[in-house]
Structures are given as C-alpha cells and as structure tokens.
Amino acid sequence: MTGRVSGEVAPVSGAEFTGAELSESVRATIETLPPEIVIVDQDIVASYARDQSRFTDSALPAAVFAPRTTEEVAACMAAAHRNSVTVVPRGAGSGLSGAANAVAECVVLSLHRMTAIREVDAVNRIAVVEPGVVTADLRARVAADGLFYPPDPGSVEFSTIGGNVATNAGGMCCVKYGVTGDFVLGLQVVLADGRIMRTGRRTVKGVAGYDLTHLMVGSEGTLGIITEITVKLLPAPRPAQTLVASFPTLDGAGRTVSEIARSGSIPSMLEILDRTTVQAVDAASGMGIGSDTAALLIVQSDDVDADAVLARVESICRNFDAEDVVLSSDPMESAMLLEARRLALPALERLGDWLLDDVAVPVSRIAELIESIETIAAEHGLTIGVFGHAGDGNLHPTIIYDESDAGSREAAISAFDAITRRALELGGTITGEHGVGRLKARWLTVEHDETSAAVHRAVKTALDPTGILNPGSVLTS
Ligand SMILES: Cc1cc2nc3c(=O)[nH]c(=O)nc-3n(C[C@H](O)[C@H](O)[C@H](O)COP(=O)(O)OP(=O)(O)OC[C@H]3O[C@@H](n4cnc5c(N)ncnc54)[C@H](O)[C@@H]3O)c2cc1C
C-alpha cells in the first residue's frame, strides 16, 4: 500500500555504478557516500516513485538514499548540494498530495531506516524520536508508560512521524487535541547544503528566537530533512465513550455540529458521513444504517465526565431531529459503533476509481459545503461521497470516476477544482491536513495573497538557495 521497501537496501555495485542511466552529477554524489546506503536497483527504486495520490506527476528516481544517521543524511545533502542533484525526502510514501513523488533525475532520500525511539521521559512528558518511526509504534510505546501521543491520522499504522511532521498531519482527535504540529517541541534538521540545525526546546515554555520548529512543520520536505523530533506527551486519557446519531436532513446534522461547538463541550471525536457514504457503507457491510439517513454523526468523549458530555450531545442531536441515537460506554461496543467511520473510504473505493479531496471550512459551514458538493456531483454526473472531521470542519469529499474514460477523468478534476473553490468561498482552506504537495500547488496563490506568496518564496530561497529540495511541491516555481 505504501510502496515502501522497508529495510531492503541493494548496495550500489561497480557494474550498476557505471550504468549509463545515472547522470554525471548523480554518480558524483553517490561516489562520496557509503555504498550500503545507496540503492540503484531499478526494481526497488521504482517503488519509491510515487505516494498514494492520484492526478499527480511522478518520475523514476535515479537512485534512493537510505541513511541511518543524521550525519549520513548530512553527507547525502552536502554531496547533492555540491553536485546540484535534486532530492525528494520520503517517509512511508502514504501521502495523498504527491508531495513525496519523485521528479526526473532526482534522488529519493528515504528515512525508513531511522526508526529509533531514543527517549521517553515520563516526568517532563516528552519523547525524542527518529523520523522513520511509524506513528502507531510511538503511540504504543508511550502508552506502556501511561502516556498519550494524540495525533492519529487514518494512516497511523504505516505513516511515519517524520512524514506526519512534514505534512502537519491531522486525524480524528484534532477537534480536542489539535494537529501533529501542536505536539512538536523541537527538531533536528539537515539543511539543503548539509548543515545540521537544532530548533525548539525540550521545555514546556520557551520563546528564544523565531519559531523555526513550526516553520519546518508542514514544509513538506521543501525546506530541510527532519532527522529527530522532540514531541510533547499527555497523560493517557480514559477509554472513550461513543454516541452515534442518524439524521433525516443534512441541515439537522450541520446545526447539531454548530450547537455542540457553541455548548462548550469538546468531544474527543466528532465525525460525519453523508448520505452517499452511508449508502456505500451499507452496501459494503450490510450494516443497515438506512436509506433515509441524510447524515450520520459519530461522537466520542474521553473526558472524566464523558457521561455528562454525551448526554448533552444527545439532547442537542434530538433537538435537531436525530432519528436514532445510540450510546455506549463499553469499549468493544464503542469500537463497533466506529465501524461505519472506519469503513467510509474502503466502502467508497468499491464504487470505482476515487480521487480523495481534503478541504476545511469553519465548522458552522460544513452543511453548506456538503450541499454544494451534492450540486457539484449532479452537475458533473459523478458520485461524490463526503466524510470527515466535522468537529474541526475538515471534510474528505471522495470523487468516484472511471480512470479508463478520459471524459470521466476530466469531470473528476473539474469537480475537484469546484469543491476546492467552494471551500475557499465559504471561508475555508484548500487543505486541512493532507498538504499542498503537487496536487494543490497551483491553488496556493489562490488562497494566499501576493505578499504571502512572495514571503513563501523568500523563505524557500533562504533555506534552499539552489532549489534542490522537492521542487514542484507546495510552490509551483
Ligand atoms: C488510508 C490513508 C489515510 C490517511 N489518513 C490521513 C489522516 O487522517 N490525516 C492526515 O493528515 N493524513 C492522512 N493520510 C495522508 C498521509 O498518511 C499523511 O500525509 C502522512 O503524514 C504522510 O506520512 P508519510 O510518512 O507517509 O510521508 P510521505 O508520504 O513519505 O511524505 C509526505 C511529505 O513529507 C515529506 N517528508 C517525509 N519525511 C520527511 C522528513 N523526515 N523530513 C522532511 N520531509 C519529510 C515528503 O517529502 C513529503 O513532502 C492518509 C493516507 C492514507 C493512505
């Protein structure tokens, strides 16, 4: 699924090394590096060409570098800088915006061998990790000490902390806990020319200098290579209680979300599935949620007074005409109630080829966005299912199309653009969590004003003056 070839390293051999397919500059870069961190086997290299996105360009990388230490990363970057070789950093390749896609003549720098959890400090509630650590592994490790690392992207079982930081990944917990960046205290970063920089702190507070840590967060491999991350941890919360409510109208569900926000209750999860998604889930699972359901809300609370929080939420749901409200405090039953959300994307995937979008609007406007998407689907003759994180306004419209049909492909990309435009009109953003990458690079200057775009370019030039880091991602030029 991720295209990652974990741990497989084919050292460059003399025969391969003299291969005509390697340019002089790539050969000169490779020559200075330990052979065991260089992969040129074309079959393996090919598996590093793309992430999980659709409608994004990619190319076969010339080679893959798989360094084991910060010093080796620095050596890779210094050599690439000297020889003007383009470098595309890569975690697990699970991204959905083409940000880790290789470009022609580039080297992919994969962090998959840097998997140490160096420190878990229960008193200061921090962990220090290497970038290739899989997110679920960190969550499990700190849980063993009664601690909690909240960020939980849907890819938690295979994406890496480095990739999560570089995309500022979100997930279902964000409504209460925030995004990955809210848990990043400090970083070690290798700059484009191979210099090693420390940013941030290990302390609860700290305001010394510009916030370079959060300049790197979400920079999608365009400003530096993250080689160590210090994250903040929380005490483990209580097991969550769950509520599921079905609504006969989208408006009722939308107003419920707004009212939950207004009430001051902060659930630890507040997810929505629209009619199309509910029907796809029913068809895939036989769950029987019902064809009359216009929207399903799934709410969790892990507060000490979760009973009271969910009682308030239930009463709000009923005020807005929820048809069916089911509550559970039993962890097994809660997991079953979450099944519809877990199945949302797999169920939509069964309907055809899919293009997953990621936009965010103010929470008060999610019903308007979903209504607009219904109109866009009808206008384009496409099925579009919507699910996502209603509690923070971040939705994932999923466009179903036929990859083998040029007209259907064209309709899909046109609908994708229409949804992105509509999110901006509603006061939202072109991406809530998946990042800009190559998929939405042309939209960045639509969202940001000219001055902001100029500052983006100035920052890029300051940190990567020759433009060797991940060109074409985030910024179009
Ligand atoms: C089924 C599925 C569900 C998903 N659910 C979510 C979700 O709920 N929320 C969410 O936010 N995303 C989600 N994603 C998208 C994706 O998993 C995230 O963007 C994730 O953070 C990418 O991590 P990765 O390790 O795979 O990084 P990659 O895809 O390999 O890289 C992503 C970007 O980070 C850069 N990068 C990677 N490592 C480093 C590093 N060490 N230093 C500098 N740059 C680096 C790359 O150059 C690229 O620009 C999902 C993806 C899938 C396939």
The ligand as a Gaussian input file, in Angstrom:
#p B3LYP/6-31G(d) Opt

LIG

0 1
 C       -5.514000       5.383000       4.090000
 C       -4.883000       6.733000       4.378000
 C       -5.413000       7.501000       5.400000
 C       -4.852000       8.753000       5.675000
 N       -5.389000       9.478000       6.702000
 C       -4.854000      10.681000       6.999000
 C       -5.397000      11.462000       8.069000
 O       -6.341000      11.069000       8.741000
 N       -4.824000      12.661000       8.311000
 C       -3.764000      13.117000       7.596000
 O       -3.274000      14.220000       7.878000
 N       -3.243000      12.413000       6.578000
 C       -3.753000      11.209000       6.262000
 N       -3.231000      10.474000       5.227000
 C       -2.129000      11.037000       4.425000
 C       -0.695000      10.633000       4.886000
 O       -0.709000       9.405000       5.553000
 C       -0.092000      11.727000       5.754000
 O        0.136000      12.871000       4.974000
 C        1.229000      11.318000       6.447000
 O        1.611000      12.348000       7.335000
 C        2.378000      11.057000       5.467000
 O        3.408000      10.390000       6.167000
 P        4.486000       9.516000       5.379000
 O        5.464000       9.022000       6.365000
 O        3.822000       8.501000       4.549000
 O        5.147000      10.641000       4.479000
 P        5.378000      10.676000       2.907000
 O        4.097000      10.484000       2.189000
 O        6.503000       9.795000       2.554000
 O        5.858000      12.189000       2.725000
 C        4.962000      13.247000       2.933000
 C        5.723000      14.573000       2.809000
 O        6.638000      14.705000       3.875000
 C        7.968000      14.841000       3.393000
 N        8.804000      14.118000       4.354000
 C        8.657000      12.850000       4.809000
 N        9.566000      12.596000       5.755000
 C       10.320000      13.721000       5.904000
 C       11.414000      14.076000       6.736000
 N       11.918000      13.256000       7.639000
 N       11.930000      15.335000       6.599000
 C       11.418000      16.208000       5.719000
 N       10.375000      15.918000       4.913000
 C        9.840000      14.689000       5.012000
 C        7.961000      14.290000       1.980000
 O        8.937000      14.903000       1.181000
 C        6.566000      14.684000       1.544000
 O        6.588000      16.037000       1.160000
 C       -3.763000       9.233000       4.917000
 C       -3.226000       8.436000       3.899000
 C       -3.779000       7.204000       3.627000
 C       -3.178000       6.374000       2.525000

